Amino acid sequence: MKYSIAPYIFEKNPDVCFGIVLANGLTNSETTLEDSQYLAKSEGAIRRILSADQLKTTPEIAVYRQALKNVGINGNKFMNSVEAMSKRVVKGGTLPRINALVDLCNAIALKYVISLGAHDLRDIEDDLSVRLSVEGDKFLPFGEEVYEDVAADEVVFTSGNIIQTRQWLWRQSQLGMIDLESTDIIFQLVGFKGVHYEHFKSALQEVEALAIGRFGGSARSFIVDQETPEIDL
């Protein structure tokens, strides 16, 4: 299985980088008290560094909004996942506790203000790519049973013609959802070179360590960027 980034993405965002952790043999669980406390710690930390009224212009969030704008995505209509989580938390809310894997991924995303998605490999059969959508691409919304067609020229994360995430960093599919039976997972982080890069690398290392230490699996990590736009998983 290959993972690749289309040239268009780098043409519009030369500094973007993608962190991939391929993890196998994980043992997920219900969220423990310790897991929940770690997420709560990340929630508290982001409330201290971000404010609701300045969220869009905060550098950690603005870099994602600009990247989306560069590929023609309205960041207000299709809010990227890390901004959506941060907004909920800084306005005084908390994230729902779902299961240990999901909750700890959310904790890392908030801790480093990093875009982080996890996809169960049991639903993925074809090569993975971040590219512009084409005719024939389909998406299964969360909680639905019927696929919807997607218009051409939208930035998507796909497995073949099955879209895993729409509007690049916006909404994940029902396919690949992480549950208690998930054992083999691909984690995808999106960051940027420059001042953002150290947080990106730290988050990538923590996800790999989490897969091995907390969930008892094996893991390999990769960085995909303009110099290395394709890897063989």
C-alpha positions as CSV (number, residue, x, y, z in Angstrom):
1,M,0.0,0.0,0.0
2,K,1.3,3.4,-0.9
3,Y,0.6,6.8,0.6
4,S,1.1,9.9,-1.5
5,I,0.5,13.6,-1.7
6,A,-0.5,15.2,-5.0
7,P,1.8,17.9,-6.4
8,Y,-1.1,20.4,-6.2
9,I,-1.0,20.3,-2.4
10,F,2.7,21.3,-2.3
11,E,2.3,23.9,-5.0
12,K,-0.2,25.7,-2.8
13,N,1.5,24.9,0.6
14,P,5.2,24.2,0.1
15,D,5.9,23.9,3.8
16,V,3.2,21.4,4.6
17,C,4.3,18.0,6.0
18,F,2.5,14.9,6.8
19,G,3.3,12.5,9.7
20,I,2.3,8.9,9.3
21,V,2.3,6.3,12.0
22,L,1.5,2.8,10.9
23,A,0.5,0.8,13.9
24,N,-0.4,-2.9,14.2
25,G,-1.6,-5.3,16.9
26,L,-3.0,-2.6,19.1
27,T,-5.3,-3.5,22.0
28,N,-7.8,-0.6,22.5
29,S,-9.9,-0.3,25.6
30,E,-12.5,1.8,27.3
31,T,-11.2,5.1,28.5
32,T,-9.5,4.7,31.9
33,L,-9.4,7.4,34.6
34,E,-5.8,8.0,33.7
35,D,-6.6,8.4,30.0
36,S,-9.4,10.9,30.9
37,Q,-7.1,12.9,33.2
38,Y,-4.5,13.2,30.4
39,L,-7.1,14.5,28.1
40,A,-8.4,16.9,30.8
41,K,-4.8,18.1,31.3
42,S,-4.5,18.9,27.5
43,E,-7.9,20.7,27.6
44,G,-6.7,22.8,30.5
45,A,-3.4,23.6,28.8
46,I,-5.1,24.8,25.6
47,R,-7.4,27.1,27.6
48,R,-4.4,28.8,29.0
49,I,-2.7,29.4,25.6
50,L,-5.7,30.2,23.4
51,S,-8.7,32.5,23.8
52,A,-12.0,32.1,22.1
53,D,-12.1,35.7,20.8
54,Q,-8.7,35.4,19.2
55,L,-8.8,31.8,18.1
56,K,-8.8,32.4,14.4
57,T,-5.7,34.6,14.5
58,T,-3.7,32.6,17.0
59,P,-0.6,31.5,15.1
60,E,-1.1,27.8,15.9
61,I,-4.6,27.9,14.4
62,A,-4.0,30.6,11.7
63,V,-1.5,28.4,9.9
64,Y,-4.2,25.8,9.3
65,R,-6.7,28.3,8.2
66,Q,-4.2,29.8,5.7
67,A,-3.3,26.4,4.3
68,L,-7.0,25.6,3.7
69,K,-7.5,29.0,2.1
70,N,-4.6,28.3,-0.2
71,V,-6.4,25.3,-1.7
72,G,-9.8,27.1,-1.9
73,I,-11.4,25.8,1.3
74,N,-13.5,28.2,3.4
75,G,-12.2,27.7,7.0
76,N,-15.4,29.0,8.5
77,K,-17.7,26.7,6.6
78,F,-15.3,23.7,6.8
79,M,-13.5,24.2,10.1
80,N,-10.4,22.0,10.4
81,S,-10.5,19.4,13.2
82,V,-7.9,20.9,15.5
83,E,-9.6,24.3,15.4
84,A,-13.1,22.8,16.0
85,M,-11.8,20.9,19.1
86,S,-9.9,23.9,20.4
87,K,-13.0,26.1,19.9
88,R,-15.1,23.8,21.9
89,V,-12.6,23.6,24.8
90,V,-11.7,27.3,25.0
91,K,-15.3,28.2,25.2
92,G,-15.6,26.1,28.4
93,G,-16.7,22.8,27.0
94,T,-15.0,19.4,27.2
95,L,-14.5,16.7,24.5
96,P,-16.6,13.6,24.8
97,R,-14.9,10.5,26.1
98,I,-15.2,7.8,23.4
99,N,-12.5,5.2,23.9
100,A,-8.9,5.2,24.9
101,L,-7.4,5.5,21.5
102,V,-9.6,8.3,20.3
103,D,-9.4,10.2,23.6
104,L,-5.6,10.0,23.8
105,C,-5.3,11.1,20.1
106,N,-7.4,14.1,21.0
107,A,-5.2,14.8,23.9
108,I,-2.1,14.8,21.7
109,A,-3.9,17.0,19.1
110,L,-4.8,19.6,21.8
111,K,-1.4,19.4,23.5
112,Y,0.5,20.3,20.4
113,V,-2.3,22.1,18.5
114,I,-1.8,19.6,15.7
115,S,-4.1,18.1,13.2
116,L,-4.3,14.4,13.9
117,G,-6.6,11.7,12.5
118,A,-6.8,8.0,13.1
119,H,-8.2,5.5,10.5
120,D,-8.9,1.8,11.1
121,L,-7.1,-0.2,8.3
122,R,-9.8,-2.9,8.2
123,D,-11.8,-0.4,6.1
124,I,-8.9,0.5,3.8
125,E,-7.9,-1.6,0.9
126,D,-6.5,0.7,-1.7
127,D,-3.6,3.2,-1.9
128,L,-4.0,6.3,0.2
129,S,-3.6,9.8,-1.1
130,V,-4.3,13.4,-0.4
131,R,-5.4,14.9,-3.7
132,L,-8.1,16.7,-5.6
133,S,-11.3,14.7,-5.9
134,V,-12.3,13.3,-9.2
135,E,-15.6,12.0,-10.7
136,G,-16.5,8.7,-9.1
137,D,-15.1,9.5,-5.6
138,K,-17.6,8.7,-2.9
139,F,-17.9,9.5,0.8
140,L,-19.8,7.7,3.6
141,P,-20.8,10.3,6.2
142,F,-20.6,9.5,9.9
143,G,-23.6,7.5,11.1
144,E,-24.9,7.0,7.6
145,E,-25.3,3.9,5.4
146,V,-25.5,5.5,2.0
147,Y,-22.5,6.9,0.1
148,E,-22.7,10.4,-1.3
149,D,-21.0,11.6,-4.4
150,V,-18.4,14.3,-4.1
151,A,-17.9,17.0,-6.7
152,A,-14.5,17.2,-8.5
153,D,-11.6,19.4,-7.3
154,E,-12.1,19.2,-3.6
155,V,-9.0,18.4,-1.5
156,V,-9.7,15.0,0.1
157,F,-7.9,12.2,1.8
158,T,-8.8,9.0,0.0
159,S,-8.3,5.2,-0.2
160,G,-8.7,4.7,-4.0
161,N,-12.1,6.3,-4.8
162,I,-13.4,6.1,-1.2
163,I,-12.9,9.3,0.6
164,Q,-11.7,9.1,4.2
165,T,-11.7,12.8,5.0
166,R,-13.5,15.6,3.1
167,Q,-12.3,19.2,2.7
168,W,-8.8,18.0,3.6
169,L,-9.0,18.4,7.4
170,W,-12.7,18.7,8.0
171,R,-14.8,15.6,8.4
172,Q,-13.9,12.0,8.6
173,S,-15.9,9.1,7.1
174,Q,-17.9,6.5,8.9
175,L,-15.3,4.1,7.3
176,G,-12.2,3.8,9.4
177,M,-13.9,4.8,12.6
178,I,-11.9,3.7,15.7
179,D,-13.7,1.4,18.1
180,L,-12.8,-1.1,20.7
181,E,-12.1,-3.8,18.0
182,S,-9.6,-1.6,16.2
183,T,-6.2,-3.2,16.1
184,D,-4.4,-1.9,12.9
185,I,-4.5,1.8,12.5
186,I,-2.9,4.5,10.3
187,F,-2.5,7.8,12.1
188,Q,-2.1,10.9,10.0
189,L,-0.7,14.2,11.3
190,V,-0.5,17.4,9.3
191,G,1.9,20.1,10.2
192,F,4.2,22.8,8.7
193,K,7.9,23.4,8.5
194,G,9.2,26.4,10.4
195,V,8.1,27.4,13.9
196,H,5.4,24.7,13.8
197,Y,7.8,21.9,13.0
198,E,9.0,21.0,16.5
199,H,5.5,20.5,17.7
200,F,4.7,18.4,14.7
201,K,7.7,16.1,15.3
202,S,7.0,15.8,19.0
203,A,3.4,14.9,18.3
204,L,4.5,12.3,15.8
205,Q,6.9,10.7,18.3
206,E,4.2,10.7,21.0
207,V,1.7,8.9,18.8
208,E,4.3,6.2,18.0
209,A,5.2,5.8,21.6
210,L,1.5,5.6,22.5
211,A,0.8,2.9,20.1
212,I,3.7,0.8,21.5
213,G,3.5,1.7,25.2
214,R,-0.2,2.2,26.0
215,F,-1.7,-0.1,23.4
216,G,0.9,-2.9,23.2
217,G,1.4,-2.8,19.4
218,S,4.2,-2.2,16.9
219,A,4.6,1.1,15.0
220,R,6.6,2.7,12.3
221,S,6.6,6.4,11.6
222,F,7.2,8.4,8.4
223,I,7.4,12.0,7.3
224,V,6.0,12.9,3.9
225,D,6.8,16.3,2.4
226,Q,7.7,18.0,-0.8
227,E,11.0,16.2,-1.0
228,T,9.4,12.8,-0.3
229,P,5.8,13.0,-1.6
230,E,5.2,9.2,-1.6
231,I,6.0,6.3,0.7
232,D,5.4,2.6,0.6
233,L,3.7,1.4,3.7
